[in-house]
Amino acid sequence: MARTTPQVTDSVLVYHDGAQAQTVPVGSVAWQEWLKDARTTTFHVNHQRGSFTARKEQRQRGGSYWYAYRTQGGRLHKGYLGRAEELTL
C-alpha cells in the first residue's frame, strides 16, 4: 500500500492507520496526541487562503517544533508554526 500524507481540510485531519482511514478534529485531544506521536512527522494543510506542508523537526537542545513549507513563485518558503501543543487551525 502506498504511503499517503495526512491531510487537514475543513478543520479535520484525515490519515491512514494501516488500511483504515482515521479522522480527527483539529484542536481536539486526539489532535494533540497525534501531533506528539513520534511516528507523526508531516501533514498537509488545504485551506482557502493557501496550502502548505507541515514538518516536525528535532532540535539539538531537545524538543521538536513544527514548520510550514510552501512553494510560491518558484521559491520554497519556511515558517515557524510552534510546538505541538501550540498548533491550531
WOUR-V938535 format. One record per backbone hydrogen bond with DSSP energy under -1.0 kcal/mol. CO is the residue of the C=O (numbers start at 1). NH is the residue of the N-H. Records with the same first field share a line. If there is no record, write none. Layout:
BEGIN
CO->NH / NH
END
This chain:
BEGIN
6->44
7->14
8->46
9->12
11->26
12->9
13->24
14->7
15->22
17->20
20->17
22->15
24->13
25->28
28->32
29->33
30->34
31->35
32->36
33->37
37->40
41->56
43->54
44->8
45->52
47->50
52->45
53->69
54->43
55->67
57->65
59->62
63->59
65->57
66->81 / 82
67->55
68->79
69->53
70->77
72->75
75->72
77->70
79->68
82->66
83->86
84->87
END
